[in-house]
Amino acid sequence: DTVKMDKANKPGKVWYFAREKNNLKILHFINLTGLTQNKWRDDQAEYLEVPLLSNFNIKFSSSHPVTQIFLATPDFNQGRPLSLKFHQHQIRKGHYQIICTIPQLKYWDVLIIK
């Protein structure tokens, strides 16, 4: 199955957005699949549990070669960053395409890209 992703927080999809800080690219992934609304904070624990998404690929571009990718999430590995394998190739000078596999996404994952 393909994981449906969107830059907007739409129910039924994985919402993603990027930030940059201290020469790091940071990608956030919030699992809204299985939800009928786009409110992802469930302070009262009333929402249905979202399905666990496993082993799906993401593709992104970078203007610099990537040397490391880490996954951090409060949902597994006790929040400790996990190093991810990735593939990249230079499309043209100053433009790289990177592909990596997200091992699992329950609620919220963060990729830290060096």
C-alpha positions as CSV (number, residue, x, y, z in Angstrom):
1,D,0.0,0.0,0.0
2,T,1.1,3.5,-0.7
3,V,1.0,6.0,2.2
4,K,-0.9,9.2,1.2
5,M,0.9,12.3,2.2
6,D,0.0,16.0,2.1
7,K,1.6,19.3,3.1
8,A,-1.7,20.3,4.6
9,N,-3.1,18.6,7.7
10,K,-5.9,16.7,6.0
11,P,-7.6,13.7,7.6
12,G,-6.8,10.3,6.1
13,K,-3.3,11.3,5.2
14,V,0.2,11.8,6.7
15,W,0.7,15.5,7.2
16,Y,4.3,16.5,6.6
17,F,6.2,19.8,6.9
18,A,9.9,20.8,6.8
19,R,12.0,23.2,8.9
20,E,15.7,24.1,8.7
21,K,17.8,24.9,11.7
22,N,21.6,25.0,12.2
23,N,22.3,23.5,8.8
24,L,19.9,20.6,9.5
25,K,16.8,19.8,7.5
26,I,14.0,18.6,9.8
27,L,11.0,16.8,8.4
28,H,7.9,16.2,10.6
29,F,5.4,13.5,9.9
30,I,2.0,13.4,11.7
31,N,-0.2,10.4,11.1
32,L,-3.8,11.5,10.4
33,T,-4.7,8.3,8.6
34,G,-7.9,6.7,10.0
35,L,-9.1,10.1,11.3
36,T,-12.1,12.0,10.1
37,Q,-10.9,15.3,11.3
38,N,-7.6,17.2,11.0
39,K,-7.1,17.7,14.8
40,W,-4.2,15.6,15.7
41,R,-3.9,16.5,19.4
42,D,-6.2,14.3,21.4
43,D,-5.9,15.7,24.9
44,Q,-9.0,13.9,26.1
45,A,-8.0,10.5,24.6
46,E,-11.3,10.4,22.6
47,Y,-10.1,9.7,19.1
48,L,-9.9,6.3,17.5
49,E,-6.4,4.9,17.4
50,V,-4.6,5.6,14.1
51,P,-3.1,2.6,12.3
52,L,0.6,1.9,12.5
53,L,2.3,2.6,9.2
54,S,5.4,0.5,8.5
55,N,8.3,0.5,6.1
56,F,7.2,3.2,3.6
57,N,9.5,5.2,1.4
58,I,9.8,8.9,1.3
59,K,11.6,10.9,-1.4
60,F,12.9,14.5,-1.0
61,S,15.5,16.8,-2.6
62,S,18.4,18.6,-1.2
63,S,20.8,21.3,-2.5
64,H,23.7,19.5,-0.7
65,P,24.8,15.9,-0.3
66,V,23.2,14.2,2.7
67,T,25.6,12.5,5.1
68,Q,23.2,11.2,7.8
69,I,19.5,10.8,8.5
70,F,18.1,10.1,11.9
71,L,14.6,9.3,12.9
72,A,13.3,10.5,16.3
73,T,9.8,9.7,17.7
74,P,8.2,9.5,21.1
75,D,6.4,6.4,19.8
76,F,9.2,3.8,19.9
77,N,12.9,3.3,20.7
78,Q,12.2,5.3,23.9
79,G,12.6,8.5,21.9
80,R,16.2,7.8,21.1
81,P,17.3,8.8,17.5
82,L,17.7,5.9,15.1
83,S,20.1,6.1,12.2
84,L,18.4,5.4,8.8
85,K,19.9,4.0,5.6
86,F,19.3,6.1,2.5
87,H,20.1,6.3,-1.1
88,Q,20.9,9.5,-3.0
89,H,21.9,10.5,-6.4
90,Q,22.8,13.8,-7.9
91,I,20.3,14.9,-10.5
92,R,22.4,17.9,-11.5
93,K,24.9,20.2,-9.9
94,G,23.5,21.4,-6.6
95,H,20.4,19.1,-6.7
96,Y,20.3,15.7,-5.0
97,Q,17.4,13.3,-4.7
98,I,17.3,11.2,-1.5
99,I,15.1,8.2,-0.8
100,C,14.8,6.5,2.6
101,T,12.5,4.1,4.4
102,I,10.5,5.1,7.5
103,P,10.5,2.0,9.6
104,Q,7.2,2.9,11.4
105,L,5.0,5.9,12.0
106,K,2.4,5.7,14.8
107,Y,1.6,9.3,15.7
108,W,4.6,11.6,15.1
109,D,8.0,11.0,13.5
110,V,10.8,13.5,12.9
111,L,13.6,13.1,10.4
112,I,16.8,15.0,11.1
113,I,18.9,15.3,8.0
114,K,22.6,16.3,8.0
